Amino acid sequence: MISVAATLSACAPDTGIAVPDALYEECIYNGDRTDFSVWAPGAEAARLNLYESACSETPFRTLDMKESKDGLWKAKVKDDIKGSFYTFQIRRDGKWLDQTAGIAAKAVGVNGWRGAVIDWDETDPEGWAEDISPEIKPSDIIVYELQHRDFSIHANSGVQNKGKYLALTEQGTKNPDGLTTGIDHLKELGVTYVQLLPSTDFATIDETRLEDNQYNWGYEPLNYNAVEGSFSTDPYNPVTRIREFKQMVQALHDAGIRVILDVVYNHTTNASVTGFERTTPGYFYRMCEDGTFCNGSGCGNETASEREMFRKYMVESLEWWMKEYHIDGFRFDLMAIHDIETMNLISERLHAIDPDVVIYGEGWAAMAPAYPEEQIALKVNTHMLDKVGAFSDNIRDAIRGPLGCENAGFMDGVKGNKANIEFGIAGGVEHPQVSVEPWTNSPLQHVSYVSCHDDHCLRDRLETATKASEEDRLKMVKLAQTAVYTSQGIPFIFNGEELYRHKQGVKNSYNQPDSINAVDWAYKTQYKDLTDYYAALAAIRHAHPGFCLGDADLVREKLQFIEVADPCVVAFRINALEGIDSARSLTVLLNGSKKPVKVEIPQGDYVLLAQNGKADAEGLGAYSGAYISAPATSATIIAEY
């Protein structure tokens, strides 16, 4: 947990700065007329520069802008300038600041330094107006995190548009052994949400040199409302990148999969080059008493979500992604940088658009944010958030070992993790049998996971922290994921985890080459048994909503932990499920110990759904008895009908 400094000058309220009623459109194209505006309160003058291309050295026209109310500067161009590019330039203290595409540019040219004048109707793929997000019940939410390049760049992916948005539109792709890859693999796996690593325009890849095979996760945002160009087939054409992104969303929706966007509003790339600092210096960031940028993000600057205009900016930017791109949810990077009031306003506004929108984030920051601890979206404050969840490092660390440690936690028989496993199984809510302090009001606020793009992937953690054989490590992976999939929270898995991918032991692979990050789809053949187990767990969860009751009171009423003396064994029953589930009860035994275990349960007739590394939603066979058993390092699931 981060100790948060609450006394910095950044906490002071805004004073004397007018804010528009709604976030303006910086560029509105209407055929023979285009309207431009930029928010620059306190500016002495502003001008608009028009360019023939994103790379033109000199503008073909420069117009003086006129100051309007609420700090807006405006200009009108009464010609058809579709296909042109633009920048704004602000004069302050007698000096012209560097050019910028503004803060709200929705279409940009190569590398994002200039905004683009486009006809938005031309960005819609065929059938876009009819695109509808699939209906997915809360009990069916399973999130799959992927990075565009990781997912499809490998020669074994069978994908034509490798590393591109369009990779997720291709059907029928296979690895060299004929096993499904790409979007067909996602359907086969049973995931219902794809979480995309940053896909808004970021600054760390030179889009004019894509042949150099650059790589970056994208956590250096430049234009929050525009699509990243390096994942498109033509980053020079702003219409192409937008249309291809929409085609990707459309294809995922057609496949029954919703789309979550990883958003990084907590900091920007180098603040001096952003539209924020080049239009309204010092406003959008928290500044320390010595005049430097505060650094809770660990990236040199942290944004000020509590300031009225940035709060408005975040809300309306997210609304834009939902309305224009049909995005279904958002994952907030370093969410604890943001204040609770802003996050709750975001939730209110986005749920008004789609009552099923999924919102969650990292309940921590990189360093101490410059805002009072009780007012920011820390994990421990999740109970103060309305329909906004957080990643659970409780269950993650308990299962696989904490970040930076040298052990593999519960899944490798390490003692001391039982309480946090039970906390995660209960979805982080208050429960009479759970000793860990609750931080959620609803189990749907608890994101259960054991690995993500950050830190070691699961295979690398096992190979670094254990001396076990590969056979035993694969047992640990299955045990870990059974805990995740039977948790009352939202299950979350990392791209390639189900294929037993590795990153050659690299923890922070944000800028490493494809040789480190690419998912080798040949692993699906080598580790097909593991992939099948993941798919079976998803099918079991889909078939049994008892594993996601969705309500804290129901969790307390239905979920009962079975007392077991062994500190590396967790057992629980979900009872009295009539009207909720096809089963009357569900019982799970998670055995992290190195020996077989047997636990007493009510005498009855059961169906085995999972045991000893095998799983099947239709059942592995019938069982009658008064106990449930599991071999060493394995899980058992039984259902009573």
N, C-alpha and C positions, 0 to 999 in steps of 0.2 A: 504494500500500500504506500502511496506517495504522501508525504507530508506537504500540505498545500499552504503556500504563503498567501495571506489574505490582506496584506497591508500595503500593496503596491499602488501606485497612482493609477494603474490601469483600471482599478475598480471604481474610479470616479464616474458619475453619470455624465451623459452627453450634455453640453450646454451650448445654446445659441446656434445650433446647426439645423436648418430646415430640411425636412425629409419629405419626398413626394408621397402622396396618398398610396400609390401603388408603384412597384418597380416598373420603370419605363421600358419601352422597346428602344434599343439604341439604333436600330435600322429597320424601317418598315417599308417594304417595296410594294408599290401600287401601280406597276406598269409605267406610265409616263410621269410618275412622281415618286420620289423616295424621301422619307422623313428621317432625320438623324437627331439624336439627342445624347447628351453625356452629362452625368451628375458631377459637378465640380464646384461645390459651394466655396466661396472665398477666392475663386479665380478672378484674375484681372481681365482675362480674355481667353477665348477658345477658338480653335479653327479645325476645319474638316479637310483632310487630304484625300483625294480620290486617285486611285492607281488602276492602270489597265490590267495588271497582274499582281500576284502576291510577291513577285520578285522584281518588279519594276523599280528602277533606282529613283526616279523622280515622279511626282504626281502630275497627272494631266490637268488637274484642277484643284485649286485651294479656295475654300470659302470661309469667311468669317462667320462665326456662330453668334447668335443673340441670346442674351441672358433672359431666362424666364423665371417663374416663381420656383420656390423650393430648391434652389441651387441648380436647376437644369439649364443647360445651354443647348440651343436648337438651331438646325439648319434644314432647308428644303432644297432638293434638286428637282427641277421641273423638266427632266429629260428621262428617257428610258436608259438607265445605266446598269441593267441586269448584267451580271458577269464581271462587274467592276469590284475593286477592293478598296477599303477605306481605313484610315486611322484618325484618331483625335489627337490634338495637341493643346496643352493647357499652359497659360502663362501665370506664374506666381512670383511675387517679389521681383518683378521686372525681368524674369528669366523664363524662357520657353522650356518646359519639361520635355523629355523624350516622348516620341510618338507611342501610341498604344491603340489596341483594338477596342479599348474600353473594358468595362467589367462585366458586361452582360452579352457579349457577342455570341450569337447562336450559330453562326456559320463563319468559318475561318478558312484562310488559305494555308498553303504548306507551312508547317512549323508554327502556325497559330499567331503570328505577329500582326496580321492584318485581318480585319473583318471582311466578309464577303456579302455582296448584294445578290440575293438569289430569289427565285420564285419558289416558295415552299411547296406548292402543288407538284412541282417536278421532282420532289424528293420522295414522294410516296410510291412504293412498289404496288403492283397490281393487287387489288383486293385489300389494301391497307385500311380503307374505310370500314371494312367488315371484320377486321381483326378484333378478336375478343379474347381476353385473358381466360384461360381455363378455370373452371370452378374447382377449387381444392379445399377440402375441409381441413380445419386445424389439425385433426388427428392424422392427416396424410402428408403434412409438411415434412419433407426431407430435403435439406439444402446441400448442394454440391458446389464447392468453390473451385473455379478454374481461372487460369490465365490464358488468354487467347493463344499466345505463342506456344506455351507449354503443351497445350491440349492437342495441337495438330501439326506441329512443325516437323516432327520426326518422320524419317523416310518410311517407317513402318505404319504410319497412321492411315495410309490408303486415301488420304484427303488430297484433293487437287489444290484448293485454295489454302495452302498451309499457312498457319499463323494469322489468318484473316478472319474478319467477321463472317464471311461467307462459308468458312469451314463448318459452321454450325447450321448451315442450310443444306448440306450435302447428305443425301440418303444413300444407303447401300454400300457405304465404305467399309472396308475390311482390312485386317492385318494380313501378313503373308500366308498365314495358315487358315484364312477364310473366316476368322472370328470378327464379329461386328466391332466397329470403332465409331468415333464421332457421335452424332446425335442419336443414332440407333443404339449405341452402347448406353447412353443415358437413359433411354426408354427401357432397355433391357434391365438396367440396374435398379429401376423403380424410383429414381429421384424425381421430385416434383418441382423443385426450384433450382435454378442455376444462379450462383452468385458470381458475377464477373468482376475480376480484379479491375482497377481503375481503367475506364474506357472513355472518360471525358478527357479533353485535350490536355496533354501534359508536355513538359518542356525538355525531357531528358533524352529524347531520341531525335536525331536529325533526319527529318522526313525526306530530305533531298538526297540522302545517302543510304537508302534502305538496303542496297546491295551489300553493305558492310555487315549485315546481319547483327545489328545492334540489339541489345536486350535491356529492358528495364521494367520493373513491376508497374511503374507509373504513379508513384506517390509523390510527385512533384507537379501539382496542378498549375495550369496556366490559364485556361479558359473553361470555367465551370459549366457553361451552358452549351458547349460545342463538343462534337465527337472527335476522338483521337484519330489522327490520319494514318499512323503507321500500321494500323490493322485493316486499312482499306486497300483496295487494289490500285487506287490512284489518289494519293494524298494531295495532289495539286488541285483536284476538282472537288470543291466543297459539297456539291450535290451528290457526287458519287459516294463519299464517305457516309453521308447522312442516309442515303437510300440503302446502302449495304448494311448499315447498322439496323435499320428498320426491317430489312429482309431477315436478318438474324433473329430479331425478336419475334417476327411473324412465324418463322419456322419453328422456334421453340414453343410458341403458343399452340401451333398446329400439332405439335408432338405431345401436348398435354403438360408442358413445363412452363412455369412462370419464371420471371426474370428479376433478379435483385442486382442493383448497381452498387458497387463499392464506391463511396463518396468521401472526399478528403477535404472537407471545409475547414479543418483545424489549422492548416497552414498553407502557404503557397510555395512555389519555387522562389528563388532569390527575390525578396520583396521589392527590390529596387527596379526590377524589370516588369512588374505586374501592373495591370490597369489600376489596381487599388492605389498604389503609391504614386502613379503618374497622373492621377486625376484628383485625389483627395488625400494628400500625404498625411500619415499618422492617424487617420481615422479608423481604418478597418482592422488595425492591429492593437494588441495590448502593449503599451510602452512602459518600460521600467522607469524608476525615478531618475536614473542617470541618463535618460533619453534613448537608451538602446531598446531593441525589440526584445520582449519577453520570449522565453524559449521553452514553454511547456511541451511543445511538439517535438523538441529535440532536433528541429530542422531549421533553426535560426530565427523563426518568427512564429507567433501564435495569434490567431485571429480573435476578434472581440465579438463573439456572438451576442453579447448583451447590449451592444450598441444598436440603436433603432434601425439604422439603414442596413447593417449587416444581418440582423435578424430578419428583416424584410427580404433581403437578398437571398438568404438561405431558403426561406419558406417558398418564395416564388420561383427560385431555381428548381427546387424539387418538384413543385407543381408542373413546371415546364416539362421535366423529364417524364412525368406520368401522362400528361395530356398529349404531348407531341410524339413521344417514343413508346408509349404504352408500358412503361416500366411498372413493375408490381411490388417493388420493395427496395429498401436501402439498408446497406451496412455502413455504419459511420466509423471511419478510422479515428482512433484516439478520441472517442466520444466525450471523455472526461474534460477535454478542453472546452466543451460547450456548456452553457448554463442550462439548468433544468427548465426554466421558463421558456426558453427558445425551443428546446426539444419537445416540450408538451404542446407548444403552439404548432410545431411541425406536425406532430401526431394528429392534432385536431384537424388541421387543414387537409392533410393527406387522406385521413380516414373519411373526410367528407367527399372526396373524389372516389375512393374505393374503400368500402368498409373492411375489405380483406387485405389491405396493404400490410406488408410485413416490415417492421422497423426494428433494428437492433444495432448494437455497436460494441466497440471495445470500451469497457468500463474503467479505463485507466488512461494515463497520459505518459509521455516519455520521460518528462521531468515535472517538477512542481508547477502547475498552472498558476497564473497571476490572477486568481479569483477565489473567493471564499469557498472552502471545501464543502460546506453545507449547501452551496448553491450550484454545484456543477454535477454533471452526469457521471459521477463515479459509480462503480459497481455497487457499493454499499448504499447508494442513494437510489437504486433502481426502483425501490418501493414507492418513490416519489414521482416516478415517471408513469405516464398514462399510455398503456399499450406500446411501450418501447422496451425492448429486451436488451440483454447484455450477455457476452460470452462468459462462460463459467470456467474460470481457471481453477475453481475448486475441484470439479470432477476431472478436468484435464490433468492437473498436477497429481491428483490422487492415483489416477490410472497409470500414467506414463512417467511420473516423476516431474518435479518442477523444472522450469527453465534454468539452464545452467548447471543442473545437478548431474551426478554421475551414476544415477540408478534409474530403473525403469518402473518404479512404483508398484502398485497393487498387482498389475498384470505379470510381474516377475516375482511375486511372493514377498514384497517388501511390506513390513508391518507399519502401522500408524496411519493408514489411509482409509480405514473403514468408515469413519464418520463422514468424511467428505464424499465418499462414494454414495452413501445413503442420502446425503444432502442433495447430490445430483440426481439420484433416482427419483426423489420427491419433487424435483423441479425447482429447488431453491426456496420453496415456501415453508412457512412454519408448520412443523409436524411434531406431535407429541413424542415420537421416538427418535427424532433427529436432534443432535446436540449442537450442531453448527448454527450460528446466528443467521436467520433468514434475511435475504435481501430482495426477494420478489414478492409481489402480491398475487401473481398468477404464474403457473408453471410455464406458460407460453412466453414469459419474459426470460426464461433460462435457456441459453443456447448450449447444448451438450456436445462436446467434441474432445478429441484427443490430439489432433494435429491440424494445422492450417499452413498457409504459405510461409508464415513466420517460423523461425527456429527450425530445429530438425523435423523433417517428415518422420512418420512413425518408424519406417524401416531403419533410417539412419540413427534414430534414438536407440533402437534395439541393438543395432550392430556396434554402437559406441558404448552402450551402458551394460550390456550383458555378454556373457561368455557362452550363452546357450547355442545349441545347434540351430540351423535354419528351421528344421522341423518344429522345434519348440518355440522359436520366435513367431512362426506362423500361428501357432496355438495362442500365443499372447495377443496377436493382432485380432484374432477372432473373439477372444474373451473381451478385449477392450471395446470392440465395436458392438458386442452384444449388450454391454452396459449402456453405451450411447443410444442404441436403438430401442432399448426398453425403458429408458429414462422418460419421465413425464415432461421433460423439456423438449425443445426443438432439436432433432438430430442434425448434425452438421459433419460432413466429411470433405476431405481434401482431394482434389483431382489426382487420380493415379494411386491413391492410397489402397484402393481395392485391387490394383494390379501389383501391389508390393513394389512400388516405384522407390527409387532412391535419388538423392542429389549428391552422391559421393561424399557425404558427411558435411556438406556446406550448410550452415545454419541460415545465414542471411544472404540468399542467392539473388538479391534484387537486381544486380547488374552483371550476373555471371552468364557465360555463353550457353548456347543450346546444349552443349555436351553435359552441362550440369543440370539444366532445368527441363529439358524436353522429356516428355513421357514416352517411353519406348513401348509401343503397343505389342511387341513380341512377348512382353511379360504377361499379356492376357492368356497366351497359350501356356507359358511356363507355370503360371499361378492361377490357372482357370478355376481350380477348386476354391481359392480364396475369393475370386470374383463372384462365383456362384453363391458363396456363403453371404456376401454382402447383399446380393439380389434377393436371397431367401429371407434375410432379416427385414429388408424393406417390405417384402410381400407379407411377412408375419405382422409387421406394424400396420400395414394397410388393412389387413384382415381383422385386426383387433384394436379398435379405438380405446379399449381399456388401458392401453399403454400411453394414451394422451387424453386424459380426462378433461384437461383444459380449464379446470376450476380448482382453486385452492381448497375449498370446503370439500369437494368431492375427493381430492387427493387424501385429505385427512380422514375422510370417512371410509374410503375403499382400500387404500394402500396400507398394508400391515407388514412390518419387517419381522422376520422370524429370528429369534435369538439364537445365535451360534457363537460358541466360545472362541473358535478359531479367528484370529484377527485378520486373516486373509480370505475370509469367506463372507459374502453378503447374500442373504436370501430374503425374498419378499413375495407376498401374495397380494393380488388385487381381487377383492371379493365382491360378491353381490352385484354382479354386472348385468343382471337382467334389465333389458330395455336400453342398454348401452352397447353391449357386445354380444356376439353370437355365443360366446363362452360365458359360463356362470362365474368362472374364476380363472385367473392366470397366475402361475407360479414360476419364479425365476430363481435359479441358483447360480451365483457367480463365484467360481472357485479360483482364487489367485494363488492358492498354496501349491506346494510341490507333492501333494499326496491326495488320493481320492477322498471325497467327503460325502456323507449321507446325512440328510436333515429330515426330521419328522414333519409330516403334514397330515391333514385330515385324511382318513381312509376314504378312497374313492376310485372312480374310473376316470382315467386321464388319457389324453393324446399327447405323445411326444412331438413337440414342434422343433426342438433343437437339442442336440446332445453330442458331445465328443467331436465337435468340429463339423457336424452335419446339421443342416436345417432345411425345413420344408413347411410352408404354410399349410399344405394339405395334410401334413402329419407324417412322421417317420414310423409310426406304429402305435398301437394301443398299449396302455399300461394301467394296471390296477395295483394299488398298494397304499401304504401309510408313510411313505418316505419319498424324497426326491434325492437323486445322487448325481454326482459329476466327477469324472476323472480329474486328475491334476491339471491345472492350467486350462480350464474349459468352463463352458456354461451349459446349463440345461434350462429349457423352457417347456412347460407343460400347460395344457389347457383342459379345463373341465367343462364338458358340455351338458 
